[in-house]
Amino acid sequence: MRKTLLFISIIFLSCNVGTANAQSVSNGYGSKTIVFNPNVKAPLNGAEKGMLTEVYGETLQKNVLDNPERLRSIKNILRNRVEILKMSHYPKDYKLLSQIPLFNKYNSSLKREVFSKSTFNSLKYNFDFYAKQTQVFRVDNTNYYIVIKSQHQN
């Protein structure tokens, strides 16, 4: 029970530490405008470009690189919104990574790989990156959790 509370506290804190990360403000129409962390202005690094190439293949230029808003949103996902946590004790009621379909719309040859924290490409999976609340998924048969922070965190 204590470890479960610790886990929930860590998730809560990681979601609320975000005043320096992406924040949201009301736009007066009932929805929120996303305010991005300044780190999304930096160019893609080699690892990020590799992740995008793996997912978008030959359509990368057209579907991402030529679309500044989409590129900025993806940089925000990669740099600020996806976190991988390792917990020694874990609740078993989170959806498993194996239950998330691959996002293979642009690359039909996309394959699941053995999980590695250092090479995990969150863009390969059809996560709901635009959900209103933070989401947590457990990597099958491990004590790793993938936390996807809401873009509306504040």
matplotlib code that plots the C-alpha trace (Angstrom):
import matplotlib.pyplot as plt

x = [0.0, 2.8, 4.6, 1.3, 0.9, 4.5, 3.9, 0.7, 2.6, 5.4, 2.9, 1.1, 4.3, 5.7, 2.4, 2.4, 6.1, 5.2, 5.0, 8.2, 7.0, 4.1, 1.3, -2.2, -4.2, -7.9, -8.5, -12.0, -13.8, -14.0, -10.9, -7.3, -4.4, -1.2, 1.9, 5.1, 8.3, 11.1, 13.0, 10.7, 12.4, 15.7, 16.2, 15.6, 18.6, 19.8, 17.8, 14.6, 15.1, 15.6, 12.4, 10.5, 12.0, 11.1, 7.5, 6.9, 9.3, 9.3, 6.4, 8.4, 9.1, 5.6, 3.7, 6.0, 9.0, 7.0, 4.3, 5.8, 2.9, 3.0, 6.7, 6.5, 3.8, 5.9, 9.0, 6.8, 5.8, 9.3, 11.0, 8.4, 5.4, 6.6, 8.4, 9.5, 9.6, 10.9, 9.1, 10.2, 6.5, 3.8, 0.0, -1.2, -4.3, -2.6, -3.1, -0.1, 2.1, 1.3, -2.4, -1.5, -1.6, 1.3, 0.9, 1.7, -0.3, 2.8, 5.1, 3.3, 6.5, 6.7, 7.5, 7.3, 10.7, 11.9, 11.5, 14.6, 14.3, 17.1, 15.7, 12.0, 10.1, 6.8, 5.7, 5.6, 2.5, -1.0, -1.2, -3.8, -1.3, -4.1, -6.1, -7.1, -5.6, -2.2, -2.1, 0.0, 0.9, 2.9, 5.5, 4.6, 6.5, 8.7, 8.5, 8.6, 5.8, 5.2, 3.7, 2.2, 1.5, -1.5, -0.7, -3.1, -1.1, -0.8]
y = [0.0, 2.4, 1.8, 2.4, 5.7, 6.6, 5.8, 7.9, 10.7, 10.6, 10.7, 13.6, 15.5, 14.8, 16.2, 19.3, 20.2, 21.6, 25.3, 25.5, 22.9, 23.2, 25.1, 25.9, 29.1, 29.7, 31.3, 32.6, 30.0, 27.2, 25.5, 26.0, 27.4, 25.5, 27.4, 25.5, 25.2, 27.3, 24.0, 23.3, 26.1, 24.1, 22.1, 18.3, 16.3, 13.1, 10.8, 12.7, 12.9, 9.1, 8.5, 10.7, 9.0, 5.6, 6.5, 8.8, 7.3, 9.0, 11.3, 13.0, 16.2, 16.7, 15.6, 17.0, 19.1, 21.3, 21.9, 24.1, 23.6, 19.9, 19.8, 22.0, 19.7, 16.6, 18.2, 19.0, 15.4, 14.1, 16.7, 17.5, 15.2, 11.6, 10.2, 6.7, 5.8, 2.6, 1.5, -1.4, -2.2, -1.5, -1.5, -4.0, -2.1, 0.1, -0.6, -2.5, -1.2, -4.3, -3.2, 0.0, -0.4, 0.8, 4.1, 2.6, 5.0, 6.3, 3.2, -0.1, -2.0, -0.6, -3.3, -3.7, -4.1, -5.4, -2.4, -0.3, 2.9, 4.5, 3.8, 3.8, 5.7, 6.9, 8.1, 4.5, 3.9, 5.2, 6.9, 9.6, 12.4, 15.0, 13.6, 16.1, 14.1, 12.5, 8.8, 6.0, 2.7, -0.3, -1.9, -5.6, -7.9, -5.0, -2.4, 0.5, 2.9, 5.3, 8.5, 10.8, 14.2, 16.2, 19.1, 21.0, 20.6, 23.7]
z = [0.0, 0.9, -2.4, -4.3, -2.6, -3.4, -7.0, -7.2, -5.5, -8.0, -10.9, -9.3, -8.7, -12.2, -13.6, -11.5, -11.6, -15.0, -14.5, -16.4, -18.9, -21.3, -19.7, -20.8, -20.5, -21.3, -24.7, -23.7, -25.8, -23.3, -24.6, -23.7, -25.7, -25.2, -24.1, -25.0, -23.1, -24.7, -25.4, -28.4, -30.3, -30.5, -33.7, -33.7, -32.4, -34.1, -31.9, -32.4, -36.2, -36.1, -34.2, -36.7, -39.7, -38.2, -37.9, -40.9, -43.4, -46.8, -45.7, -42.9, -44.8, -46.0, -42.8, -40.1, -41.2, -43.5, -40.8, -38.1, -35.7, -35.9, -35.5, -32.4, -31.0, -31.6, -30.1, -27.0, -26.8, -27.0, -24.8, -22.2, -22.1, -22.1, -19.1, -18.3, -14.6, -13.0, -9.9, -7.7, -6.8, -9.3, -9.4, -12.0, -13.2, -15.8, -19.5, -20.9, -23.7, -25.7, -25.8, -27.6, -31.4, -33.4, -35.3, -38.7, -40.9, -42.6, -42.2, -42.5, -41.7, -38.2, -35.6, -31.9, -30.3, -26.9, -24.6, -23.8, -21.9, -23.8, -27.3, -26.6, -29.4, -28.0, -31.5, -32.7, -30.6, -31.1, -27.7, -27.3, -26.9, -26.9, -24.0, -21.4, -18.5, -17.8, -18.9, -17.5, -19.2, -17.9, -20.0, -20.0, -17.6, -16.3, -13.6, -16.1, -16.6, -19.4, -18.3, -20.9, -19.4, -20.5, -22.8, -20.6, -17.4, -15.3]

ax = plt.figure().add_subplot(projection="3d")
ax.plot(x, y, z, "-o")
ax.set_aspect("equal")
plt.show()
